[in-house]
Amino acid sequence: MLAVLSSELNKAYEVTEKILVGINTIRKSGQTNMADIVTVQYLADKMNNYSLVIWLHEHKHHYTNVLEEVDWDQVEVNDDCLYMISRI
């Protein structure tokens, strides 16, 4: 799963599979511009993905790099959470 980022970037960014799935789920929902970190955190909170909320707070400076460097077609989407946030 984390092959979507090189291993050195995984270490540098401290990205987990749950974080990538959370970001991709929010991306696919179309609920916000992904550059709006505050709204991304809000939606992550609504999905009960607290590890993503914390990661975004602690790694704001890495977030845009992750958005640009990940092959999002290879990252799963949490369909239950996608449905949940699409109803907000």
C-alpha beads as a LAMMPS data file, in Angstrom:
LAMMPS data file: protein, C-alpha beads

88 atoms
87 bonds

1 atom types
1 bond types

-500.0 500.0 xlo xhi
-500.0 500.0 ylo yhi
-500.0 500.0 zlo zhi

Masses

1 110.0

Atoms # bond

1 1 1 0.000 0.000 0.000
2 1 1 2.614 2.558 0.988
3 1 1 4.459 1.816 -2.240
4 1 1 2.637 4.885 -3.559
5 1 1 5.403 6.862 -1.811
6 1 1 9.061 5.940 -1.736
7 1 1 10.236 4.448 1.550
8 1 1 12.383 7.494 2.322
9 1 1 9.369 9.770 1.873
10 1 1 7.267 7.473 4.085
11 1 1 9.849 7.961 6.826
12 1 1 10.180 11.697 6.259
13 1 1 6.437 12.316 6.213
14 1 1 5.457 9.641 8.770
15 1 1 2.517 8.659 6.567
16 1 1 0.467 5.566 7.373
17 1 1 -2.036 3.697 5.240
18 1 1 -4.907 5.034 7.364
19 1 1 -3.760 8.607 6.727
20 1 1 -3.527 8.076 2.968
21 1 1 -6.939 6.384 2.840
22 1 1 -8.423 9.255 4.850
23 1 1 -6.936 11.896 2.550
24 1 1 -8.074 10.020 -0.541
25 1 1 -11.585 9.561 0.839
26 1 1 -11.855 13.308 1.425
27 1 1 -10.405 13.962 -2.061
28 1 1 -12.983 11.687 -3.683
29 1 1 -15.850 13.275 -1.734
30 1 1 -15.332 16.618 -3.457
31 1 1 -16.426 18.368 -0.253
32 1 1 -13.474 20.762 -0.105
33 1 1 -10.469 22.132 -1.859
34 1 1 -7.685 19.866 -0.613
35 1 1 -5.480 22.914 0.058
36 1 1 -7.941 23.959 2.788
37 1 1 -6.319 22.050 5.646
38 1 1 -8.801 23.287 8.249
39 1 1 -11.745 21.836 6.322
40 1 1 -9.815 18.633 5.579
41 1 1 -9.251 18.288 9.346
42 1 1 -12.946 18.953 9.987
43 1 1 -13.976 16.240 7.529
44 1 1 -11.388 13.831 8.963
45 1 1 -12.896 14.457 12.398
46 1 1 -16.391 13.743 11.033
47 1 1 -15.006 10.428 9.674
48 1 1 -13.605 9.664 13.161
49 1 1 -10.134 9.543 11.604
50 1 1 -8.378 11.232 14.490
51 1 1 -4.959 10.020 13.384
52 1 1 -5.405 12.097 10.206
53 1 1 -6.517 15.137 12.214
54 1 1 -3.393 14.877 14.378
55 1 1 -1.110 14.119 11.404
56 1 1 -2.373 17.207 9.570
57 1 1 -1.755 19.340 12.651
58 1 1 1.775 17.988 13.136
59 1 1 2.791 17.781 9.451
60 1 1 1.226 20.816 7.770
61 1 1 4.518 21.498 6.026
62 1 1 4.523 17.971 4.487
63 1 1 0.858 17.834 3.520
64 1 1 1.146 19.523 0.115
65 1 1 4.138 17.341 -0.764
66 1 1 2.094 14.225 0.003
67 1 1 -0.795 15.537 -2.117
68 1 1 1.544 16.048 -5.065
69 1 1 3.694 12.933 -4.751
70 1 1 1.157 10.170 -4.078
71 1 1 -0.350 8.174 -6.928
72 1 1 -3.916 8.489 -5.653
73 1 1 -5.237 5.887 -8.103
74 1 1 -3.386 3.280 -6.028
75 1 1 -4.854 4.376 -2.686
76 1 1 -8.105 2.894 -1.375
77 1 1 -11.195 4.889 -0.424
78 1 1 -13.230 4.179 2.700
79 1 1 -16.709 3.885 1.164
80 1 1 -18.508 4.106 4.533
81 1 1 -16.734 7.352 5.391
82 1 1 -17.205 8.672 1.850
83 1 1 -20.954 8.205 2.256
84 1 1 -20.860 9.786 5.720
85 1 1 -19.071 12.977 4.668
86 1 1 -21.032 13.298 1.433
87 1 1 -24.111 13.820 3.617
88 1 1 -22.601 16.802 5.502

Bonds

1 1 1 2
2 1 2 3
3 1 3 4
4 1 4 5
5 1 5 6
6 1 6 7
7 1 7 8
8 1 8 9
9 1 9 10
10 1 10 11
11 1 11 12
12 1 12 13
13 1 13 14
14 1 14 15
15 1 15 16
16 1 16 17
17 1 17 18
18 1 18 19
19 1 19 20
20 1 20 21
21 1 21 22
22 1 22 23
23 1 23 24
24 1 24 25
25 1 25 26
26 1 26 27
27 1 27 28
28 1 28 29
29 1 29 30
30 1 30 31
31 1 31 32
32 1 32 33
33 1 33 34
34 1 34 35
35 1 35 36
36 1 36 37
37 1 37 38
38 1 38 39
39 1 39 40
40 1 40 41
41 1 41 42
42 1 42 43
43 1 43 44
44 1 44 45
45 1 45 46
46 1 46 47
47 1 47 48
48 1 48 49
49 1 49 50
50 1 50 51
51 1 51 52
52 1 52 53
53 1 53 54
54 1 54 55
55 1 55 56
56 1 56 57
57 1 57 58
58 1 58 59
59 1 59 60
60 1 60 61
61 1 61 62
62 1 62 63
63 1 63 64
64 1 64 65
65 1 65 66
66 1 66 67
67 1 67 68
68 1 68 69
69 1 69 70
70 1 70 71
71 1 71 72
72 1 72 73
73 1 73 74
74 1 74 75
75 1 75 76
76 1 76 77
77 1 77 78
78 1 78 79
79 1 79 80
80 1 80 81
81 1 81 82
82 1 82 83
83 1 83 84
84 1 84 85
85 1 85 86
86 1 86 87
87 1 87 88
